[in-house]
Amino acid sequence: MNLVRSPAESVVLATSSTFDNSRYEQACDQAIAMCDGNLRSTIKALIMANEYLEVELQELQAAIAAGCAPSQARGDAA
């Protein structure tokens, strides 16, 4: 699952006629349940998770730009 999308990709995804909303509804319900129904805590947790992923992505992009590609997992070798 792609976690990071550009705003344009999100708009296209949201307006697609084949858009399946049920998985997002389920994910939303799970996130709210994990925060004991507290919507403010849920939003805060999701913002924090997004910030973490943005930092990870920036670090990975910097490593790739510097020529330091991450090694493949053992199971990926053919």
Secondary structure, DSSP 8 states (H G I E B T S, - for coil): ------HHHHHHHHH-TT---HHHHHHHHHHHHHTTT-HHHHHHHHHHHHHHHHHHHHHHHHHHHTT------GGG--
